[in-house]
Amino acid sequence: MTAERRLLLILAVACLVLFSFQVGNHDFWDPDEPRYAGIARSLLERGEWLRLTDNGAAYTQKPPLFFWILAASATLGGGLTEMTARIPAGIAALLCAWVVFRLGTRMFNARAAWLAAMILATSQRFFVEARWVHMDSMLCLCIVLVMESAYRALQGDAKPWLWVYLWMALGCLIKGPLALILPAAGILVYLATVRELSQLRECGWVWGLPLSLLPSGVWLLAAARVYGSGAIAALLRQLLQRFESGVHHPRPVFYYLVSLPLEFLPWTLFLPSVLRWTLRAPSDRKALLFLYSWGIGVLAILSLMAEKRPSYLLPLFPPLALLTAHFFDSYLTRFDPSSLRRWMGWPILSAALSSLAGTILLARWTRREEGLTERMLPLGLFLAVGFAVAFWAHLRGRRGWALLAMLGTVFIGYLGIVALLFPWLNPRKSARPFSDRVVSRTDGSPLAIYGDYVPSLAYYTHRTLTVVRHPARLAEFLRAPDAFCIAPKDRLEELRGLGLPVLDSQSIGHREFVLLGQSAGEGEARDPQEETSPR
């Protein structure tokens, strides 16, 4: 077995463990996980693969491919569960790491490529999205495939331009036009930087861009027949609104400059060193320019969009991982690393001190949270010791051991978070226990939710919840025999005049919900304004 294949095998095993370890050990958490799982479940139950529904209503906010993949995973896995719903994101993340390895091998060498893939897999936001029922890992995979194909084409291989547009088409069918816009921006920035915009004539964009939009166009035409032209027009208006004013998460233009350092941890600490080294690197100029152009193009488009979420940053992580890996590889292979020792040493020391300081602060802040300190204190100390060992190896000149100690510390730290923190969080964030009690009590009776629709309650009650937003409308709904309503406890004051008893309550995430009904068993009814506690 060649050295490159050994590195690829180690990478595959590491990613499989990282993305699949206890991946089903907690329930779906609001808002997106239970919403997407519920859409896939309704697709499987109804057998209508084109018409998507969310809580009984038509869902047109996203293209259908992601939900088809979830349904296929559930079918192959024996049913839709927390594990089968999360597997597609993990597979997409693993493939993304593999494509980064392939691109890094072409740009630099196999060692730098392996480091890049491991840095990507162990960056905070990438790790989270690889274990979540989100479509961002799949979008990131499509964009990485686009950029890898584009890089090969720009190096003289004519065939990859077709693959550029095919991967764009796949990405558009997963999450819309960002799969085309983000990589196109990176490619344009690169061609402008190297003064080769004339290559646009050779890339076949005249036929390629229509090809990349064709599958989504076909879906829109088919969906217009199913949902009606009005629903599709609303979808197109919403897409425009995400760029202009934002739908759910409008944020200022500088938002990603604040969130990126948090989402790329722990490797953010090395970015100043990476910038200093790569901007002065005497070789690999075109490869480095391509990576910088990729990052600048993606960051510019995302910053100009009014709608901003941390998960949108994922397409920026592969170029950052490759740049960081180039710096690490230079540190490993330079005959005289003295010019890099300081720039490598202070980030490792910062990681050790930050882990220790964070552990001390965490121990003070979590004293009132039963069981949390006992879980997180050993993990925080482990991280501090692991980075301290890496710093010691760095001081002793054992450069390879320093890098391996860092990667191993982060790797085991993530597994510790999954094994220790997620089970502690689940009872506090899961809607399953409350939903099970609601199902047991309502027994098929009419059930409404007051205020906003909560996807996890709809998913775990396995009911279509009637959304009611006005007290008078709720009073009308509850005239039906044995009708019930779920309401946020912080909105009970609005319902005081209805005289509804509280039958059950539980905190789900940062909000407490109560079950209301016109009648209750003996000794079960409570005043809506009395203090309730999670059960």
MIMI-210483 format. One line per 5 residues: number of its first residue (from 0); their letters; for each residue x, y, z of C-alpha. Coordinates in steps of 0.001 Angstrom, whole numbers, plus 500000, padded with zeros to 6 digits. Example, Ala and Ser with C-alpha at 12.3 -4.5 7.8 and 13.67 -1.06 7.14 Angstrom:
! MIMI-210483
0) as) 512300/495500/507800 | 513670/498940/507140
***
This chain:
! MIMI-210483
0) mtaer) 500000/500000/500000 | 501369/503414/499020 | 501841/506188/501558 | 499020/508188/499943 | 496581/505297/500291
5) rllli) 497581/504778/503920 | 496867/508424/504660 | 493529/508169/502875 | 492616/505050/504869 | 493496/506767/508171
10) lavac) 491429/509776/507109 | 488411/507609/506242 | 488525/505757/509569 | 488949/508987/511536 | 486006/510666/509780
15) lvlfs) 483793/507598/510181 | 484427/507572/513922 | 484106/511336/514279 | 480841/511644/512344 | 479108/508420/513404
20) fqvgn) 480068/507938/517073 | 476760/507854/519018 | 475157/509911/516241 | 471703/508812/517376 | 472220/509337/521106
25) hdfwd) 469910/512353/521318 | 466543/513376/519920 | 465845/515921/517196 | 466302/519443/518533 | 464427/522515/517310
30) pdepr) 464122/524147/514941 | 465471/522530/511760 | 466099/518902/512691 | 462502/517924/513543 | 461145/520090/510714
35) yagia) 463271/518367/508062 | 462701/514926/509587 | 458963/515597/509663 | 458934/516567/505988 | 460787/513361/505096
40) rslle) 458416/511303/507237 | 455342/512796/505576 | 456913/512096/502188 | 457362/508429/503105 | 453885/508110/504596
45) rgewl) 452063/509714/501677 | 454289/508377/498908 | 454193/511740/497089 | 457821/512468/496271 | 457188/515801/494586
50) rltdn) 454757/517412/497024 | 456517/518242/500304 | 454472/519100/503387 | 455382/520515/506785 | 452734/520093/509510
55) gaayt) 450186/519406/506762 | 450992/522589/504805 | 452807/522763/501471 | 456559/523255/501915 | 458277/525114/499065
60) qkppl) 461151/526860/500862 | 463794/524329/499717 | 464268/522077/496681 | 463357/518417/497195 | 466641/516524/496765
65) ffwil) 467706/516746/500405 | 464386/515316/501568 | 464554/512543/498974 | 467969/511607/500362 | 466588/511567/503930
70) aasat) 463712/509348/502807 | 466094/507012/500984 | 468311/506759/504057 | 465275/505932/506195 | 464147/503273/503706
75) lgggl) 467570/501637/503587 | 468016/501945/507366 | 464710/500338/508286 | 462837/503488/509241 | 463242/507177/509978
80) temta) 465176/507512/513234 | 467568/510030/514728 | 470441/507939/513370 | 469180/507289/509825 | 468210/510956/509418
85) ripag) 471715/512119/510383 | 473670/509599/508302 | 473414/511564/505000 | 475073/514649/506514 | 477894/512488/507900
90) iaall) 478464/510795/504541 | 478516/514177/502812 | 481080/515449/505339 | 483259/512377/504834 | 483150/512823/501039
95) cawvv) 483941/516502/501488 | 487074/515605/503457 | 488034/513137/500708 | 487650/515772/497955 | 489734/518217/500009
100) frlgt) 492387/515485/500296 | 492309/514999/496526 | 492530/518744/495859 | 495311/519189/498419 | 497306/516378/496803
105) rmfna) 497050/518131/493450 | 497941/521528/494914 | 500671/520555/497380 | 501398/516959/498453 | 499684/514027/500184
110) raawl) 500886/515042/503658 | 499488/518579/503356 | 496304/517144/501840 | 495804/514805/504805 | 496379/517637/507264
115) aamil) 493859/519800/505391 | 491192/517104/505482 | 491748/516496/509197 | 491665/520217/509973 | 488390/520498/508073
120) atsqr) 486852/517497/509851 | 487837/518801/513293 | 486747/522418/512842 | 483897/523190/515185 | 481077/524106/512798
125) ffvea) 481961/521415/510243 | 481880/518759/512979 | 478487/519981/514209 | 476912/520079/510747 | 478239/516594/509945
130) rwvhm) 476108/515227/512808 | 472961/517308/512243 | 469894/516898/510037 | 470927/519896/507941 | 471666/520275/504246
135) dsmlc) 474753/522476/504670 | 477233/519552/504582 | 475770/518450/501251 | 475925/521982/499862 | 479550/522240/501016
140) lcivl) 480340/518947/499272 | 478869/520196/495990 | 480820/523462/496194 | 484081/521654/496986 | 483490/519384/493990
145) vmesa) 482857/522437/491819 | 486070/524126/492942 | 488156/520954/492633 | 486896/520457/489075 | 487443/524138/488258
150) yralq) 491019/524000/489554 | 491772/520996/487368 | 490219/522764/484379 | 492255/525912/485002 | 495379/523742/485124
155) gdakp) 494712/522621/481545 | 492316/519668/481813 | 489381/520432/479498 | 486908/517807/480731 | 486269/519129/484273
160) wlwvy) 484248/522146/483070 | 481341/519794/482385 | 481676/518457/485934 | 481705/522032/487290 | 478222/522624/485949
165) lwmal) 476926/519190/486893 | 478012/519674/490526 | 476436/523139/490472 | 473203/521576/489230 | 473254/519019/492040
170) gclik) 473887/521715/494644 | 471066/523907/493308 | 468692/520964/493645 | 469793/520576/497290 | 469746/524166/498551
175) gplal) 469109/526565/495722 | 471190/529085/493765 | 473968/529536/496348 | 475506/526349/494926 | 476092/528302/491714
180) ilpaa) 476706/531810/493033 | 479337/531030/495709 | 481786/529004/493570 | 481243/531282/490570 | 482277/534251/492724
185) gilvy) 485454/532449/493811 | 486366/531508/490231 | 485775/535058/488992 | 487914/536545/491771 | 490732/534137/490876
190) latvr) 490614/534864/487138 | 490588/538596/487833 | 493514/538266/490270 | 495727/536379/487808 | 494470/538551/484912
195) elsql) 493076/535631/482980 | 489442/536649/482585 | 489839/535681/478939 | 489567/532061/480105 | 485850/532657/480602
200) recgw) 485467/532074/476871 | 486956/528600/477280 | 484887/527467/480258 | 481650/527083/478305 | 479558/529213/480648
205) vwglp) 477112/530021/477824 | 475880/526417/477873 | 477154/525496/481351 | 475113/527921/483459 | 471795/526959/481807
210) lsllp) 472766/523307/482318 | 473398/523903/486017 | 469966/525518/486404 | 468082/522986/484275 | 467226/520408/487019
215) sgvwl) 465969/523136/489347 | 463961/524645/486510 | 462353/521303/485784 | 461487/520946/489469 | 459956/524439/489554
220) laaar) 457777/523653/486546 | 456656/520361/488074 | 456088/521994/491463 | 454000/524754/489843 | 451567/522086/488659
225) vygsg) 451428/520537/492144 | 451421/523616/494375 | 450144/526226/491944 | 451984/529136/490376 | 451283/531338/493406
230) aiaal) 453350/529131/495728 | 456293/529139/493320 | 456110/532917/492961 | 456194/533152/496755 | 459281/530917/496791
235) lrqll) 461085/533132/494295 | 460152/536231/496302 | 461506/534577/499431 | 464811/533768/497712 | 465137/537421/496744
240) qrfes) 464193/538486/500262 | 467003/536351/501734 | 469476/538509/499806 | 467772/541871/500303 | 466355/541949/503829
245) gvhhp) 466572/538457/505357 | 463726/536119/506317 | 464563/534607/509706 | 468112/535716/510542 | 468898/539203/509170
250) rpvfy) 472325/540226/510382 | 474740/543137/509671 | 477303/542917/506885 | 480194/542358/509337 | 478475/539445/511123
255) ylvsl) 480731/536734/509664 | 483874/538574/510715 | 482697/537947/514295 | 481238/534457/513883 | 483950/532945/511653
260) plefl) 486625/532904/514400 | 484206/531001/516661 | 483028/528543/514020 | 486514/527573/512779 | 487854/526806/516277
265) pwtlf) 490326/525551/517324 | 492212/526296/514116 | 491216/529977/514204 | 494155/530536/516561 | 496539/529724/513707
270) lpsvl) 494949/531991/511071 | 497204/535028/511773 | 500237/532765/511355 | 498715/531209/508231 | 498105/534617/506663
275) rwtlr) 501624/535794/507460 | 503228/532686/505991 | 501086/532025/502926 | 501116/535650/501762 | 504930/535461/501700
280) apsdr) 505283/531844/500518 | 507810/531697/497680 | 506177/528711/495924 | 502721/527399/495078 | 501593/530910/494214
285) kallf) 498748/529948/491885 | 497386/527349/494266 | 497446/529818/497146 | 495826/532520/495023 | 493092/530077/494061
290) lyswg) 492398/529313/497727 | 492376/532981/498718 | 490086/533828/495793 | 487766/531007/496801 | 487562/532312/500361
295) igvla) 487199/535980/499385 | 484476/535239/496828 | 482441/533118/499246 | 482838/535545/502164 | 481886/538542/500000
300) ilslm) 478644/536952/498754 | 477667/535665/502197 | 478350/539064/503763 | 476239/540857/501142 | 473304/538537/501861
305) aekrp) 470988/539890/504547 | 470159/536351/505714 | 473077/535041/507777 | 473573/531864/509813 | 476780/530236/511113
310) syllp) 476140/527103/509030 | 476320/529174/505832 | 480072/529522/506461 | 480812/525867/505653 | 481907/526490/502004
315) lfppl) 484583/528817/503395 | 486169/526110/505551 | 487852/523967/502818 | 490090/526818/501537 | 490898/527842/505116
320) allta) 491776/524220/505955 | 494033/523923/502895 | 495804/527193/503706 | 496303/526110/507323 | 497602/522727/506174
325) hffds) 500102/524422/503851 | 501450/526348/506839 | 501634/523175/508971 | 503357/521269/506172 | 505938/524034/505823
330) yltrf) 506538/523861/509570 | 507083/520095/509305 | 509370/520027/506289 | 511561/523139/506447 | 515178/522277/507170
335) dpssl) 515411/525344/509391 | 512007/526015/511000 | 513260/528860/513191 | 511260/531454/511223 | 508086/529495/511933
340) rrwmg) 508673/528369/515520 | 507217/531454/517154 | 504242/531578/514791 | 503515/527926/515495 | 504207/528072/519219
345) wpils) 502039/530912/520433 | 498770/529525/518969 | 499412/526137/520632 | 500166/527829/523949 | 497059/530011/523529
350) aalss) 494959/526884/522994 | 496317/525303/526184 | 495792/528446/528289 | 492331/529071/526800 | 491278/525501/527566
355) lagti) 492493/525844/531155 | 490847/529249/531646 | 487630/528006/530058 | 487591/524995/532358 | 487968/527175/535455
360) llarw) 485222/529571/534331 | 482968/526684/533351 | 483375/525102/536776 | 482205/528359/538388 | 479321/529060/535997
365) trree) 477874/525539/535965 | 477801/524844/539707 | 474013/525242/539718 | 473543/522920/536732 | 473255/519462/538207
370) glter) 475736/517021/536690 | 477243/519425/534144 | 480411/520323/536036 | 481218/516662/536670 | 480955/515985/532938
375) mlplg) 482749/519005/531517 | 485538/519517/534058 | 487505/516360/533080 | 486986/517155/529399 | 488267/520709/529785
380) lflav) 491320/519535/531742 | 492020/516907/529087 | 492015/519583/526376 | 494346/521806/528415 | 496768/518927/529054
385) gfava) 496621/517777/525427 | 497535/521200/524049 | 500223/521547/526747 | 501769/518269/525547 | 501674/519591/521977
390) fwahl) 503449/522770/523112 | 506071/520725/524966 | 506699/518640/521839 | 506999/521852/519828 | 509596/523250/522238
395) rgrrg) 511579/520001/522038 | 511639/520234/518254 | 509394/517204/517716 | 507291/518881/515103 | 505347/515834/513923
400) walla) 504415/514843/517459 | 503234/518386/518175 | 500794/518282/515263 | 499605/514770/516069 | 499073/515746/519718
405) mlgtv) 496908/518678/518663 | 494844/516645/516211 | 494445/513793/518712 | 493404/516172/521481 | 490738/517831/519343
410) figyl) 489541/514468/517992 | 489106/512886/521433 | 487645/516144/522773 | 484828/516027/520237 | 484062/512411/521083
415) gival) 483966/513405/524743 | 481471/516180/524011 | 479240/513711/522170 | 479440/511110/524932 | 479174/513469/527932
420) lfpwl) 477471/516719/526974 | 474795/515629/524484 | 473135/513104/526857 | 473041/515812/529529 | 471520/518357/527121
425) nprks) 468949/516005/525615 | 466407/516002/528494 | 466581/519809/528494 | 466176/520262/524728 | 464066/517299/523647
430) arpfs) 460320/517554/523110 | 459860/513770/523142 | 458922/513244/526857 | 456367/516066/526857 | 455009/514962/523479
435) drvvs) 454617/511371/524681 | 452548/512569/527629 | 450476/514801/525359 | 449758/511861/523050 | 448809/509675/525979
440) rtdgs) 446439/512293/527403 | 444828/513565/524182 | 444330/510120/522623 | 443543/511363/519111 | 441486/514405/520217
445) plaiy) 441826/517736/518355 | 445139/519378/519258 | 446235/522962/518594 | 449318/525007/519364 | 448992/528634/520406
450) gdyvp) 451404/531129/518907 | 454156/529835/516650 | 454448/526361/515199 | 457053/524234/517025 | 458448/521493/514710
455) slayy) 459627/519164/517491 | 456177/519035/519086 | 454577/518218/515735 | 457181/515545/515045 | 457071/513733/518374
460) thrtl) 453285/513955/518783 | 453038/512624/515216 | 450167/515054/514728 | 449262/517911/512442 | 449001/520759/514935
465) tvvrh) 446420/523459/514283 | 448251/526778/514687 | 446133/529339/516564 | 447370/532887/517081 | 444395/534670/518720
470) parla) 442606/533923/522029 | 439163/534166/520407 | 440171/531657/517752 | 441484/529339/520465 | 438222/529586/522410
475) eflra) 436365/528597/519239 | 438723/525659/518662 | 438312/524382/522218 | 434523/524211/521892 | 435082/520883/520148
480) pdafc) 434682/517906/522501 | 437907/516926/524283 | 440005/519508/522403 | 443442/520430/523757 | 446047/523105/523140
485) iapkd) 449801/523451/523677 | 450955/526961/524558 | 454183/528677/525633 | 454001/529477/529347 | 455205/533038/528729
490) rleel) 452011/533707/526719 | 449500/532385/529244 | 448591/535914/530332 | 446918/536365/526930 | 444689/533351/527655
495) rglgl) 443789/534196/531240 | 440225/535122/530345 | 439533/531668/528910 | 439917/529982/532309 | 441852/527026/530909
500) pvlds) 443488/524653/533412 | 447096/523551/532935 | 447217/519799/532543 | 450964/519325/532040 | 454128/521343/531486
505) qsigh) 457782/520982/530559 | 460718/523157/529558 | 461981/522509/526032 | 465143/524417/525290 | 464829/527972/526567
510) refvl) 461002/527958/526698 | 458420/526208/528843 | 455288/524748/527260 | 452012/523761/528877 | 449109/521573/527831
515) lgqsa) 445710/523224/528205 | 442222/521725/528015 | 438655/522492/528986 | 438638/519735/531594 | 441083/517710/533614
520) gegea) 441050/514694/535845 | 440630/515108/539549 | 443607/516776/541161 | 445308/517476/537811 | 444105/520969/536897
525) rdpqe) 446262/523941/537840 | 445902/527656/537466 | 447700/528860/534311 | 449573/531521/536263 | 450971/529287/538991
530) etspr) 454649/528420/538828 | 455292/525214/536919 | 458475/523255/536722 | 459865/520836/534123 | 458816/517248/534541
***
